[in-house]
Amino acid sequence: MYSNLEECLLDLEKNGHLLRIKEEVDPHLEMAAIHLRVYEAGGPALLFENVKGSRFRAASNIFGTMDRSRFIFRHTWESTRNVIALRNDPMKAIKQPLSNVRNGLAAYKALPNERGNSLPAAAEQIQISDLPLIQHWPMDGGAFVTLPLVYSEDPDKPGIMNSNLGMYRIQLTGNDYELNREIGLHYQIHRGIGVHQSKANQHGKPLKVSIFVGGPPAHTLSAVMPLPEGLSELTFAGLLAGRRFNYSYLDGYAISNDADFVITGEIHAQDTKPEGPFGDHLGYYSLVHDFPVLKVHGVYARPRAIWPFTVVGRPPQEDTVFGELIHELTGDAVKQEIPGVKEVHAVDAAGVHPLLFAIGSERYTPYQQVKQPAELLTIANRILGTGQVSLAKYLFITAEDQQPLDTHKEVEFIGYILERMDLRRDIHFQTNTTIDTLDYSGTGLNTGSKVIFAAYGDKRRELCREVPEALKGLRTLHDPYLVMPGVVVIQSKPFTDYIAARQELADICASLEAQEGLEGAPMIILCDDSSMVSATLSNFLWVTFTRSNPSHDIYGTNSSYEYKHWGCDNMIIDARIKPHQAPPLVPDADVEKKIDRLFASGGSLSSIKLS
């Protein structure tokens, strides 16, 4: 039960979960590169004691492994799970009244605690330029905050119990921002702060925003939690921290008394500036777009403040652990929210939002001998209309029939669906709709398409377990590889534009239609480098589902429409890089060489075993 971040870090160090970096390290690329190397090695949390250009220390990789995260929350994990379960299933309070008295008391003790109208004792006022200004990737637009807790209140119902605490990207320097007076606030669609800003705009008033950085680790996790209705992020923060969230107000702004740093300011209607680019969790740069500007009112730091950060990039990264923690805490929540759902898995290797696997139920017509998706389609539409999972592009969904299924066994799950799909009946598109803000495979910012692959019933085909002869020796395609049973990747010339691609794919489909022996390959992936895509399952998932827009990039052999429903014999997904897509993240080679000194003999990180 930590009262601040430093207490947590000292506890981690005492138990062998943290290393101090004593050498001076440059926040421009070096700190991020060190973090990435240590995370990949499964290494400890890091405390940077000598940050070039700043008097403040910085910490990263705090949540880098599930074991370390469970250790941090070891005293409060079970009680927090119990309260969330109670919110999802109120009948538990009736069935188990004695145990749930304890849960109710835990929730009551977690309510936020107001401490008056002033800064915490000994806090000092500083400037943005005093902070560790960390730039993570070579093409980033400037320094960003990667673990901010962005706080706003409902203008119609002010007060902490009607607030929103979210984790949105904050750009501190670069572009057209006036240093120390303006910062960028990048929030995506489906975010609570957007509702608050819309209401403030209607009232003709700016929205007051507070940004908390640091504090007990429970506060960080609370900002990314999809919580049940009625359980606020700040109450959850108190539950998981084992102590109440302490706050005060200063000049009308909420101040976290537990945070290491607080930035306050206002966002005004239609006041935007270009934000980005910035390396992001899909493994590409998010490009420059206009987002709200926060006019800085004040910047504050507690004594011995420590700046926490993480680095986002192609999965898996530290934020992957956030997803696993969320699943452990709220694993049953989706079952309560969507009747018939047994499991939903946002696939981390594909950048989370682009790809969902789901297990539902199929109970509509148990009296019929012919099995086909029916209830599954209802469930699929509910999934694609619920919260953050509504941003998914690809949804694979089925129901258990005569064998148990596990969405985390990706090869088996995809294979089960491909064995049973009727490619003329079971492919369902949604076009001109919303996708993740950070996904550039679509037709514009936030705009793209979705597809549902639904399958249920008896096996329809045996999947190929080697590359079919029909896919070898083709005139315009080469180097085919089997990724998994039924899925073949094949290399093509670079993509130029969609007009040329339509003709190119029409020719490819025509050439394949003249071949025999493709029944066992229902999914064919067109790519730029088939050896790379087929090298690992992670490569296949990442390339295929981050580089394709279902409505524009799915083709098929012998394809046809019947009453506006599209179907085919073999599905071809064009996962080549498109000119409008964002560039992938590539480390700076010179920086990689510079940080070798820390891992060499005598360096602070020499004990870390690198692969």
ChimeraX attribute file (.defattr): number of C-alpha atoms within 10 A of each C-alpha:
attribute: neighborCount
match mode: 1-to-1
recipient: residues
	/A:1	17
	/A:2	19
	/A:3	19
	/A:4	21
	/A:5	24
	/A:6	19
	/A:7	14
	/A:8	18
	/A:9	24
	/A:10	13
	/A:11	16
	/A:12	20
	/A:13	17
	/A:14	10
	/A:15	10
	/A:16	11
	/A:17	18
	/A:18	22
	/A:19	20
	/A:20	16
	/A:21	19
	/A:22	15
	/A:23	15
	/A:24	12
	/A:25	20
	/A:26	20
	/A:27	20
	/A:28	19
	/A:29	21
	/A:30	22
	/A:31	24
	/A:32	23
	/A:33	21
	/A:34	21
	/A:35	24
	/A:36	23
	/A:37	17
	/A:38	22
	/A:39	23
	/A:40	14
	/A:41	13
	/A:42	15
	/A:43	22
	/A:44	25
	/A:45	24
	/A:46	26
	/A:47	23
	/A:48	21
	/A:49	18
	/A:50	18
	/A:51	22
	/A:52	16
	/A:53	15
	/A:54	15
	/A:55	15
	/A:56	18
	/A:57	18
	/A:58	24
	/A:59	25
	/A:60	26
	/A:61	25
	/A:62	24
	/A:63	24
	/A:64	25
	/A:65	21
	/A:66	15
	/A:67	11
	/A:68	18
	/A:69	16
	/A:70	14
	/A:71	16
	/A:72	23
	/A:73	18
	/A:74	12
	/A:75	14
	/A:76	19
	/A:77	18
	/A:78	13
	/A:79	17
	/A:80	23
	/A:81	18
	/A:82	19
	/A:83	22
	/A:84	22
	/A:85	20
	/A:86	17
	/A:87	18
	/A:88	20
	/A:89	13
	/A:90	11
	/A:91	11
	/A:92	15
	/A:93	16
	/A:94	9
	/A:95	10
	/A:96	10
	/A:97	12
	/A:98	10
	/A:99	12
	/A:100	18
	/A:101	12
	/A:102	14
	/A:103	21
	/A:104	15
	/A:105	11
	/A:106	21
	/A:107	21
	/A:108	14
	/A:109	16
	/A:110	21
	/A:111	20
	/A:112	20
	/A:113	18
	/A:114	17
	/A:115	15
	/A:116	12
	/A:117	15
	/A:118	14
	/A:119	20
	/A:120	20
	/A:121	9
	/A:122	9
	/A:123	16
	/A:124	13
	/A:125	14
	/A:126	16
	/A:127	15
	/A:128	19
	/A:129	13
	/A:130	13
	/A:131	21
	/A:132	25
	/A:133	23
	/A:134	24
	/A:135	26
	/A:136	28
	/A:137	26
	/A:138	16
	/A:139	18
	/A:140	22
	/A:141	22
	/A:142	21
	/A:143	22
	/A:144	24
	/A:145	23
	/A:146	19
	/A:147	25
	/A:148	25
	/A:149	28
	/A:150	24
	/A:151	25
	/A:152	26
	/A:153	26
	/A:154	21
	/A:155	22
	/A:156	11
	/A:157	10
	/A:158	11
	/A:159	12
	/A:160	21
	/A:161	17
	/A:162	15
	/A:163	20
	/A:164	22
	/A:165	27
	/A:166	24
	/A:167	23
	/A:168	21
	/A:169	21
	/A:170	24
	/A:171	28
	/A:172	26
	/A:173	23
	/A:174	18
	/A:175	16
	/A:176	12
	/A:177	19
	/A:178	13
	/A:179	14
	/A:180	18
	/A:181	15
	/A:182	22
	/A:183	26
	/A:184	27
	/A:185	21
	/A:186	18
	/A:187	19
	/A:188	16
	/A:189	14
	/A:190	14
	/A:191	16
	/A:192	18
	/A:193	24
	/A:194	15
	/A:195	15
	/A:196	20
	/A:197	24
	/A:198	15
	/A:199	17
	/A:200	21
	/A:201	17
	/A:202	12
	/A:203	12
	/A:204	11
	/A:205	15
	/A:206	19
	/A:207	24
	/A:208	23
	/A:209	24
	/A:210	27
	/A:211	26
	/A:212	27
	/A:213	28
	/A:214	27
	/A:215	26
	/A:216	27
	/A:217	24
	/A:218	26
	/A:219	28
	/A:220	22
	/A:221	22
	/A:222	25
	/A:223	23
	/A:224	19
	/A:225	22
	/A:226	15
	/A:227	19
	/A:228	18
	/A:229	8
	/A:230	10
	/A:231	15
	/A:232	20
	/A:233	25
	/A:234	26
	/A:235	25
	/A:236	27
	/A:237	26
	/A:238	27
	/A:239	28
	/A:240	28
	/A:241	26
	/A:242	23
	/A:243	22
	/A:244	23
	/A:245	25
	/A:246	20
	/A:247	21
	/A:248	18
	/A:249	16
	/A:250	13
	/A:251	11
	/A:252	11
	/A:253	21
	/A:254	25
	/A:255	28
	/A:256	26
	/A:257	26
	/A:258	23
	/A:259	28
	/A:260	24
	/A:261	28
	/A:262	25
	/A:263	25
	/A:264	24
	/A:265	21
	/A:266	19
	/A:267	23
	/A:268	18
	/A:269	17
	/A:270	11
	/A:271	13
	/A:272	16
	/A:273	20
	/A:274	19
	/A:275	29
	/A:276	26
	/A:277	20
	/A:278	27
	/A:279	28
	/A:280	22
	/A:281	26
	/A:282	26
	/A:283	23
	/A:284	24
	/A:285	25
	/A:286	23
	/A:287	21
	/A:288	15
	/A:289	13
	/A:290	15
	/A:291	18
	/A:292	21
	/A:293	25
	/A:294	28
	/A:295	21
	/A:296	21
	/A:297	17
	/A:298	19
	/A:299	20
	/A:300	22
	/A:301	24
	/A:302	20
	/A:303	12
	/A:304	12
	/A:305	22
	/A:306	28
	/A:307	25
	/A:308	27
	/A:309	23
	/A:310	22
	/A:311	26
	/A:312	23
	/A:313	24
	/A:314	19
	/A:315	20
	/A:316	19
	/A:317	21
	/A:318	23
	/A:319	20
	/A:320	20
	/A:321	17
	/A:322	20
	/A:323	17
	/A:324	15
	/A:325	18
	/A:326	16
	/A:327	17
	/A:328	12
	/A:329	20
	/A:330	19
	/A:331	15
	/A:332	18
	/A:333	18
	/A:334	19
	/A:335	16
	/A:336	14
	/A:337	14
	/A:338	15
	/A:339	13
	/A:340	19
	/A:341	22
	/A:342	16
	/A:343	19
	/A:344	24
	/A:345	19
	/A:346	20
	/A:347	20
	/A:348	24
	/A:349	25
	/A:350	26
	/A:351	25
	/A:352	22
	/A:353	24
	/A:354	30
	/A:355	25
	/A:356	25
	/A:357	21
	/A:358	24
	/A:359	23
	/A:360	23
	/A:361	20
	/A:362	22
	/A:363	13
	/A:364	11
	/A:365	12
	/A:366	9
	/A:367	8
	/A:368	8
	/A:369	8
	/A:370	10
	/A:371	15
	/A:372	21
	/A:373	22
	/A:374	16
	/A:375	16
	/A:376	25
	/A:377	20
	/A:378	13
	/A:379	21
	/A:380	22
	/A:381	13
	/A:382	16
	/A:383	23
	/A:384	20
	/A:385	13
	/A:386	14
	/A:387	11
	/A:388	16
	/A:389	22
	/A:390	19
	/A:391	29
	/A:392	23
	/A:393	31
	/A:394	23
	/A:395	25
	/A:396	23
	/A:397	28
	/A:398	29
	/A:399	26
	/A:400	15
	/A:401	13
	/A:402	8
	/A:403	6
	/A:404	7
	/A:405	17
	/A:406	15
	/A:407	20
	/A:408	14
	/A:409	9
	/A:410	15
	/A:411	14
	/A:412	15
	/A:413	19
	/A:414	20
	/A:415	17
	/A:416	18
	/A:417	20
	/A:418	27
	/A:419	22
	/A:420	20
	/A:421	25
	/A:422	22
	/A:423	22
	/A:424	17
	/A:425	17
	/A:426	20
	/A:427	19
	/A:428	18
	/A:429	16
	/A:430	15
	/A:431	15
	/A:432	13
	/A:433	14
	/A:434	20
	/A:435	28
	/A:436	24
	/A:437	16
	/A:438	21
	/A:439	29
	/A:440	27
	/A:441	30
	/A:442	28
	/A:443	17
	/A:444	15
	/A:445	16
	/A:446	19
	/A:447	19
	/A:448	25
	/A:449	24
	/A:450	25
	/A:451	19
	/A:452	22
	/A:453	24
	/A:454	27
	/A:455	28
	/A:456	25
	/A:457	20
	/A:458	14
	/A:459	14
	/A:460	13
	/A:461	16
	/A:462	15
	/A:463	20
	/A:464	19
	/A:465	15
	/A:466	16
	/A:467	21
	/A:468	19
	/A:469	12
	/A:470	15
	/A:471	23
	/A:472	14
	/A:473	11
	/A:474	14
	/A:475	8
	/A:476	12
	/A:477	16
	/A:478	17
	/A:479	15
	/A:480	24
	/A:481	22
	/A:482	20
	/A:483	24
	/A:484	19
	/A:485	23
	/A:486	25
	/A:487	27
	/A:488	25
	/A:489	31
	/A:490	23
	/A:491	21
	/A:492	20
	/A:493	14
	/A:494	14
	/A:495	17
	/A:496	12
	/A:497	11
	/A:498	13
	/A:499	8
	/A:500	11
	/A:501	16
	/A:502	14
	/A:503	11
	/A:504	16
	/A:505	20
	/A:506	15
	/A:507	13
	/A:508	19
	/A:509	19
	/A:510	14
	/A:511	16
	/A:512	19
	/A:513	16
	/A:514	9
	/A:515	11
	/A:516	11
	/A:517	12
	/A:518	20
	/A:519	15
	/A:520	21
	/A:521	27
	/A:522	25
	/A:523	21
	/A:524	23
	/A:525	25
	/A:526	24
	/A:527	26
	/A:528	19
	/A:529	19
	/A:530	22
	/A:531	17
	/A:532	13
	/A:533	24
	/A:534	21
	/A:535	13
	/A:536	11
	/A:537	14
	/A:538	16
	/A:539	16
	/A:540	24
	/A:541	20
	/A:542	24
	/A:543	22
	/A:544	23
	/A:545	22
	/A:546	28
	/A:547	24
	/A:548	27
	/A:549	28
	/A:550	23
	/A:551	18
	/A:552	18
	/A:553	20
	/A:554	17
	/A:555	23
	/A:556	25
	/A:557	21
	/A:558	14
	/A:559	15
	/A:560	14
	/A:561	10
	/A:562	9
	/A:563	6
	/A:564	7
	/A:565	13
	/A:566	18
	/A:567	22
	/A:568	19
	/A:569	19
	/A:570	23
	/A:571	22
	/A:572	24
	/A:573	23
	/A:574	26
	/A:575	25
	/A:576	22
	/A:577	21
	/A:578	18
	/A:579	12
	/A:580	12
	/A:581	20
	/A:582	20
	/A:583	17
	/A:584	16
	/A:585	19
	/A:586	14
	/A:587	16
	/A:588	14
	/A:589	8
	/A:590	9
	/A:591	18
	/A:592	15
	/A:593	10
	/A:594	13
	/A:595	19
	/A:596	14
	/A:597	15
	/A:598	19
	/A:599	18
	/A:600	13
	/A:601	11
	/A:602	10
	/A:603	15
	/A:604	16
	/A:605	22
	/A:606	14
	/A:607	14
	/A:608	17
	/A:609	11
	/A:610	12
	/A:611	6
